Amino acid sequence: MKIIIIGPAYPWRGGIAHHSGLLAAHLSKRHDVELVTFSRQYPSFLFPGTSQYEEVPAPPALPAQQSIDSLNPLNWIRVGLALQMKTPALLLFTYSLPFFAPCYGTIAAIARKKPGIRTMFLCHNVIPHERRFGDRLLTRFAFAFADYFIVQSEAVQHDLVELRPDATFAMAHHPVFESFGNSIPKEEARQRLSISSPRTLLFFGYVRQYKGLSVLLRALQNLHEVHLIVAGEFYDNEQAYQDLTRDLNISERVRFVNSYIPGSDVPLYFSAADAVVVPYLSATQSGIIQLAYNFDKPVIASHVGGLSEVVTDHETGRLVPPGDAAALAGAIKEFYEKNEEPRMTKAVSRTKSEFSWDKLVAAVESFLDRDR
């Protein structure tokens, strides 16, 4: 069957773009798949980072057609009509932000007027972590033109059903990111990153307030032998975090790498760490956990949103109350004192097969089979 995936994809940066590329690659094993992405994703003044673009060569996957201007309604109409002419069995929109709702909704409304075309929204989020006025209204507009939905956590499912009670959906947890290669020996990774501490944790990805980095920094205050790498571009005020590390007297134990980490360097940072910390204050899910699992790394995470659906407490990691620096410190201390890394690493290696791309593909195909 012909499937067209619409959303962020290479050359755009970010986890959702990687997710789209991997989904396209796995679906293309059994279907005729196209990727359609943006010619303009965000206006520069709305983008908090340094660049929206990848700076590495294109991955060996399906090339994406850069057709969609997120700010031009006339373009949305043209794209909708062009997709209608291709008569796919399924238009699959990867949805994460209400910013894209007018664009996606318009394209879906036009394309699905042709008999035989169905629309699906794969929801990374329904309502974003940092909520704004109008988010629900915009999302309702886009979702009105969806026949089916895929949700990747119970938290997202709850938001979907609250917004659209009649939604027809399937659950498929976020698969493990497999596009960044394999781990390398820890000592080699640490040598290449000039890490000398025997106890090193990793906080990875864009730094935003809801991700709880300040809680993790406070937790480190009394963990005197533990070092932390913060690897990712700041979408928040970096100086505030620098000041906090100074006030807590932990500056010598925290390394800030304020930049987008290219895919070639991702294995270095994960391989160098004993565990990955995801101290979110709010969450629906996190691709960082599935990235950690790719490298067989335990995860110490907040018990919030969908994080507890993929981290099994005391097995593949630890779960602590969100915003509780003392509880987080206690979990980290116990992780080291009980030497939990070897046992948890084996558990992650066994468990990560539960989060396969085949399961997500099967969820998509379940709706295609229904329409035959």
N, C-alpha and C positions, 0 to 999 in steps of 0.2 A: 504493500500500500504506500501511497505517497503521503509523507508527513513533512510539514514545514514548521521549523522551530523559529520563533520570533523572540528576540531579546538580546541582552548584552552577550557578545562573543568577541573573540579576537578580531581586531587589534585592541579592543577595550580591556582595561585592567580589571582585576577583582575575581573573587571566588565564584560569583554567579556566572561570569564569562567562562571560567574554567568548567563549571558545572554544565553549561550549555554545550560546550565543545565535546565533553565526555559523553553526555547524553546522546548527542548526534552520532558520535562514533559507534556507540553500542546499538542504537536503533538502526543504523545503516547496515548492520549485519543481516537484517531480515527485511528491511524496508527501503524504499526510495526516499531519501532524506535530503532536505535543503535547510540551510541556516540563513536567516535574514536578520541583520543587525542594523545598527544606527549609522547614519552618515554624520549625525550630530546627536550625542547622547545627552549631555548637560550643557547649558550655557556656562561659560567660564566663570562668571561671577557667582554662580551657585555651587561651584565645585570647590571643596575645601582643601584638596590636595594639590600637589605640584604638577601632576600630569594625569590625564585620563587614559593614556596610551601605554601599552606594553612596549618595552624597548628591546625585546628579544625577537629572533626570527619566528615566523609562524609555526605553530605546532603541526605535526604530521597528521592532520585531521581534515575534516571537510572545511573548505574555505567558506567564509561567510560573505554574503552579499550586503554591502553597506548601502541600504536603500532608504532608511527611515530617518526623517528629521523630527526629533521629538517636539519641536516648537512650531511646526508649520502644518496647520490643519489641511491645507490644500494637498500637501504631500501625503497625509494620512489617507485622503480619499483616493489619490492615485495608487498608493500601495495596496489599499483594499481592493481596488478594481483589478490591479495586476495579479494579486493573489487569487482573486475570484477566477480569473481566466485560466490559472494553472490547475484548478479543480483538485486540490488535495483532498484526501480523505479526512485529514486532521490538520488544523492550525493549532500549534501548541505554543502558548505565550508563557514565558518565564516571568512571573510577577513578584516584585519585591517592594515597590514604592508607589504611592498614589500619584507621584509626579508623572508616571507613565500611563496612568489610567485613561485620560482623555484620548491619547494616541492609540493605545491598545483597544479601547472600547470602540472607537470610530472604525479602525481597521477591521475588527471582528464583526461589527454590525454590517459593514458593506460586504465583506467576503462571504459570510454565512447566508446571504440571501440566495446564493446559488444552491440548488438542491444537491445534497450529497456531501456538502462541506460541514464538518463539525468543528467546534472550537473547544479547546481545553486550556485552563489556566493552571500551571504548575506553581504553587504558592510557596515561595521562600518565606514570605511574610504576608499577612493580610493587612494588618495595621502596623506601621513601623514602630520601632522602639522609641524614637524621638517624635512624639505625636504633634501634629499641627492642626489648626482649624481647617476643616474641609476634607480631612483624610477619609472619613467614612463615606461622605457624599460622593467623592471622586471614585472610591473603590466600588461602591454600589453601582455606579454608572458602568464601569468596565465589566463587572461581574454579571450584569444584566444580559450580556451577549455571550456568556459562556454556557456551553452544554454540559461540560464536565470539569472536575477539579481534581488535582493531585495535591495532597497535603503531606508534609514531611515530619510532622510532630503533632501530638495531641493538642498542644497549645495553639498551633495554627488551625487545627480542626475546630477548636472551640471558637476562635475568632471568625472563621468562615461561617459556621452554622448560626452564630449570633447575627451576622450581617446578611446572610442569605439562607434562611431555614430550609428552603426546598432544594438546596444544592445536592447534586449527585457527585459523590467524590470517592476516591480511594486513598488509603494511607500507604505510603512507602517512605521509610526513613531515608534521610540524606545519605547517599552512598559514600563509601570511603574514597577520598581523592587519591587517584592512582597515577596521576600524570606528572608527578614530581620525582619519579624514580625511587630507588631503594635507599635505605639507611646506609651509613658508612660507619666504621668503628668509632666508638665514642672518643677514644684518645686522639685519633687522627683528626676528628672534627674539632676537638678542643684545641689541638695544636694549631690548626689552620686559623682558628678564631682567636688565638692567644688567650685562652681561658686556662687559668691555673687552679681555680677553686675545685675541690673534690665534690662539692655540693652545688649544683647549678640548676636553676629552674628557668623555664621559658614562658614569657607572655608574648604572643604572636598576633600580628594583624593590626589593622587600623586602630588607633587609639581614640576612643570616644568616651564620653562621660559614663554612659550606661554600661560600659564594659568593666568598670570597677577596678581599674588599675590603682587608684588611690587606696582602696581597701587592701590590696595586695602589698603595697608599699608599707602601710601601717602594720601589717602582719609580720613583715620582715624585721621590724624594729628590735625584737628580742630573739630573733633567730640568727645569732651572731656568726655562724659558720656558713650560712646560706647566701649564695649570690644569685642575682636575677639578670637575665637579658630581656630587655624590652625591644623587640624587633618589629618595627612597623611604622608607617607614616602617621604623624599626629594630625588628627582632625579636631583636636582640642588644644588648649593652651599648653604647649610643652613646658614653658617656664614655670607654670604652677606646679608641675610634677617635679621639675628640678628643684624648686624651692622646698617642696615637701620632703624630698630625699635629704636635703641639707638640714632641715629642721629636725628630722628623725635621726640624723647622724648615720645615714646608711649610704651616702654618696659613693663610697669606695666599693660598695657591694652591688651597685646597680649600674648596668651599662645600657644606655639609651642608643638605639640605632634608628634614628628618625629618618627613615626612607622606605620606599616600597621595596620589598625584598624580591629580587628577580627569581624566577623559577629555578635557575641553576644553583642558587645559593640556599634554597629552602632546605634541602637535605642536611646541609651543614648545621643550621641552627637547631633543627629537631634532633639530629643525631648527637649533638653536644649536650643536650639536656637530659636530666634524670627523669623529669616529668614536665608536663605542660599544664599551666594554671589558667583557668578560664573563670575569673571571679565576677561574672556579670551580675549587675544589679537587676536587670530584666532581660528576658530572652524568649524567643520562640524555639530556636535551634541554633546551632553553631557549626559552620563548616570547619572551624579550627579543630574541633574534636575529631572530625573525620580525617583531617589532615594529620593530626597526631597519631591516630590509629594506623594510618598508612605506614608510619615509621615505628609501629609497635610501642608507642609511648603511653604510659599511664597518664590520666588526666585528673587533676584536682579542680573541681568545679563547684559553682553555686548550685544549690538545689532550687532551680527556678526554671519556669517554662519547660521546654522540651529537653533540657540538658540531662535531667535524671532519667529520660527514656533511653539514653545511649551510654551513659556512665553508670555502671553497677557499683554501688558503694562497697568498699572493702574488697572489690574484685578487680575491676578494670581501672579503678581510681578511688577518689574520695569525693563525697558530696557534703557541702557545708551550707548553712543558712546564708542567703545573700546579704551583703553589707556587714557581716560580722567578722571583723579583723581578728578577734581573739579565737574564734572557732577555726578560721582559716589557718592561723598560726599553729593551733593545736594539731590540725590535720597534717600540715607540712612536717611538724616536729615528729609526729608519730610515724609518718612515712619514712623518715630517715632512721629514727631510733629502732624501728622494727624491721629495717632493711626490706621494705615492701616492694622495692623496684623489681627484683628478679621475678617474684611471684606474679605481680601485676602485669609485667611485660608479657609473660607467657599467657595470661588470661586475655590480654588484648589481642595477641596473635591468634588465639583460638576464636575469639568472639567476632572479630572484624568481618568474617565471612558472612555474618548476618546482615551486613550493610552493603549488599552487592548492587551493582548496576543492573544485573539481571532482574532483581526484584522490582526496581523502578520501571524497567522496560516492560515487565509483565503487567504492572499496574496500568501503564499506558495502553498496552495491547488489550487489556480486559474490556476497555470501552470500544475499541475497534472491532473486536469479535462480536460485541453486542449489536453493532450496527450492520453486520453482514446480512 
